[in-house]
Amino acid sequence: MSENRFTGAARDAAGKVQEAVGDFAGDARTQVRGKVNQARGQAEDVMGDAADMIRDQPLVAALVLIGVGYLIGRLRLL
């Protein structure tokens, strides 16, 4: 497990707790901060997955990136 995945999971869990505290206290600002932390944690987790895939399977990652680049290039032509 990469560091990004670990910190992402921790931030997601902390965000869930923060949102629950906001629900309990009736504080909308704390609820929103909790949801933002959850989103950041999930994004970090996805980045950790991508980094792990690139490290473990560099050829597959390169092919995926080439395919995505090709599709983006085709969309610009339309």
QUIQUI-V383856 format. One record per residue. N is the residue number from 1. PHI is phi in whole degrees, 0 to 359 (999 if undefined). PSI is psi in whole degrees, 0 to 359 (NA if undefined). OMEGA is omega in degrees with one decimal (none if undefined). Layout:
BEGIN
N,PHI,PSI,OMEGA + N,PHI,PSI,OMEGA
END
This chain:
BEGIN
1,999,128,-178.7 + 2,281,166,-179.3 + 3,297,322,179.0 + 4,298,320,-179.9 + 5,293,321,-179.9 + 6,294,310,-179.6 + 7,293,326,177.4 + 8,296,316,178.4 + 9,295,321,179.2 + 10,293,318,-179.9 + 11,293,322,178.1 + 12,297,314,179.4 + 13,296,318,178.9 + 14,295,323,177.6 + 15,295,323,176.8 + 16,295,319,177.3 + 17,296,316,-179.1 + 18,298,319,178.0 + 19,295,319,179.2 + 20,296,321,177.1 + 21,296,319,177.1 + 22,296,321,176.2 + 23,298,313,-177.4 + 24,295,318,-177.0 + 25,275,348,-177.7 + 26,74,26,-178.0 + 27,259,106,-177.2 + 28,295,326,-179.0 + 29,296,318,178.3 + 30,293,322,177.0 + 31,299,314,-179.0 + 32,295,317,177.6 + 33,300,321,177.4 + 34,297,317,179.2 + 35,293,322,177.8 + 36,295,317,178.6 + 37,296,324,176.7 + 38,296,315,179.9 + 39,296,317,178.4 + 40,297,319,179.5 + 41,296,319,179.1 + 42,293,323,177.3 + 43,294,318,177.0 + 44,297,322,179.3 + 45,296,317,178.5 + 46,295,319,178.2 + 47,296,322,176.5 + 48,296,319,176.2 + 49,299,316,-179.5 + 50,296,318,179.6 + 51,296,320,177.9 + 52,296,319,180.0 + 53,295,318,179.6 + 54,297,319,-179.1 + 55,291,319,-175.9 + 56,279,324,-175.8 + 57,225,74,-174.9 + 58,295,326,-179.5 + 59,293,315,178.7 + 60,298,317,179.4 + 61,298,318,179.1 + 62,297,318,179.1 + 63,296,321,178.0 + 64,296,315,179.8 + 65,296,321,177.0 + 66,297,317,178.3 + 67,297,317,178.5 + 68,296,317,177.6 + 69,299,319,177.7 + 70,298,314,-179.6 + 71,297,319,178.2 + 72,296,319,176.5 + 73,298,320,178.2 + 74,293,323,179.6 + 75,294,326,-179.8 + 76,291,334,-179.3 + 77,281,340,-176.7 + 78,282,NA,none
END
